[in-house]
Amino acid sequence: DGYHNPTPVALEVSCVEGRDVAVRFEITLARRARQGFFDVAVQIQDIFCSAKLDCVKSGTDTPLELLHDPTDGGARGQTAVLGFACTASPTGDTYLYLDDVSIACSGLADPVTVSVSTPGTVDLAAPPNQNPGGYLFAAAVYRGNEDLANKAYWNVALGLDGDAFADAGDCTLTVRGTAATHLFTQTQAGFALPTGGLYPVVQWDVDLSDASVRTCTTHELDGGDGVATVYLGDLSGQTAPPPLDNGYSRLAGASPEDTVGPTVVGATTTTPSGTLDQGAAVRLELTFDEPVIVAGEPVVPASIGPRDVELSYVSGGGSATLVFERLVQPGDAADGEAITFPGVLDFTAGAITDLVGNLGDQVYAPLTVPGVTISCVVPSDTHLWDLPGEYDWQIPCGVTQLAIEVWGGGTGGSGGGGGGGGGGSMGNNGGALGHSGAWPARGADSRVRNLDGATPFVVASRAGGL
């Protein structure tokens, strides 16, 4: 009775005639527990966690009033508090994972979103935060460690603006959180739950207000009113649940305090010298001196021959090695030239931090891949347009001659072509066809117009002409 029951569960396996086939279920169990400093707790691995959502003072219907409401002269206004706390693992570090807060309202087209990634007052006007209808007058994130039982906590305060309730309608808060003794793999979407099994997750699904009043009260973990322990995973062909948005480690409480950001200690590329085809990967792997977390979209500036490009983050968050990549595209050009990685990271649209949140170094040892040639050989590329209107079409790399043919009857028309860039020709077999401007240079945009739409026509291209 002490465990949350994950069943029924199923796993599909291939049977072999005349033989036993082993079936292995990977399930991390959550056990009901009561700890002295937690009212209600759940045990995940060897970590004890508590979770709740409070909108009123304990044992009363008096609303919590914590955050200052700038729309009410700075007075404290009604506040909902999401609480999540876990003890430290006796065998290692404790990692907390928590989604950004999402509040869906029947009267609002978009959900209210509060990023919980950074402690402090939340700027509700700054993406990825959004506050349609002014539903919140303020929000704040509190995250850190306590000496008592080596506890780590992650709390979120939400100021509920009663004046916005009428337009917002029925509003429900949803969040997921969990804990582990190890760091989950970080992808571009967040921190993925372990695959191939089930894992316990605390799930908040609490009604905050309706069109007239606050409806949330006190909601304890597994109390049957919106805060519950559930099992998520990918057993029995289920789609893996979305990753959790944010992660935090108790290392922030280490002594002495960690104030040093991660440093790049190695940079390697698997991009070879020689000829690169369209779609080939230009890749850089950066190794740091500690595990790192990727936020936003940091990029690696580079150059392919004379062209400046950027490599995007692909994978590796949660480990000490990150992979950045860019696929060779039309317009990239190199003839025995170099691909250069100048040794800097661009944090304009993102950042790389350690598990504590210290910003990572933005420099590494420069790299050069010499003698690179971009192949411009492309297969036949055919486009069919059969509706009236104008169509943009990019001439693929390597195409030096073009031909346009029109099949079928139609209203007749004129053909033409030539001039510009690599030259070109256009033939007309009886359809209504127009071409806006002279043929452009290779890699530029060509616009072709189907004047009446009565006769479909096809644009075909091949390296070296048709």
C-alpha angles and dihedrals in degrees: 000000000000095000131074104243112235095188145149094059130157136189126196115225135169114252122221118207113247095007139091115242118207116232116198123193116198104203125159105206126218116213126202110243141170119213127186096246095036121070091206125005142178125209117226113182100320095327124101115214135185128194136179146145120227128190098160137043114270113279094004141078091233109125120241109249109193114128121068113247111219090194089061101049093275095298117147111267137197110296135191114210123203110199128195123168137161137186119239120264111252089218100048147325126334121230123197123200125194136171124230110264114264123190116188116198126191092222097047125077093212131037123252106250128196120185111219095188097106129042118238138049112341120230098222091192094058119086135279082034117080131179110187115190091010089270091160122048091194144346135199137186124215118191133161147089136293127204091223105101088339090279126182119200139192115189132173126199118202122193108216113210106212091196089067096052096088095058094036096055118190110004127193128188119217126186137150127210138172143161138224143177090237139045115267118227111269119220129177087271096051140268112342122218115238111283129230097040148028128293129189116248132180109232124197115202104160132157107231103182146341129218092290114023147014110273102182119097126160115333118185128192111279091356092130096249108096109302111087144156110242135172119239129183148108105274122139095020093303117156110255111255118251115272118261113258103231142026136199134186130208087229084095086077095052118126119262092034115250107242099153120100124223118276128210108245099173141023124189136167130203091196105122130219115247129049122354119196125215108283095025115140123250100200138184126186119200120195119202130199091247139016113290139201123220120218124186118339114315112179139200114230114220141155131232104202105307095343122097112220140167130232115216127219111263110169149329104087110150091034132074095254125069126192122214122186146176127186119226107256138190107281094039107119133183132151108188090326131131136264105220129199103192096200104255137109122215114222096176093114100024147356145228118226139168121251090274094053101257110149115250128238115268100209135078137164109290118247133202130195106199131204100027123164123188111222114227097189109123132173124245110294117201127187124191118201117178104162129081115262144068123300130200116218128177117218106235121239111275098025109128100163130038134193128191119199129186120208127202132019123300138143096306123242145172132286130207144147144143131111131079131064115348094356127247148197134221128199127192123209098186109298132117105264136162132180121205108222136334121313108281129224121280112287094021126113120272119197120207123184129209100205102197108009091223093112120041114222134194130222112204129182135187132177108267094015135290 
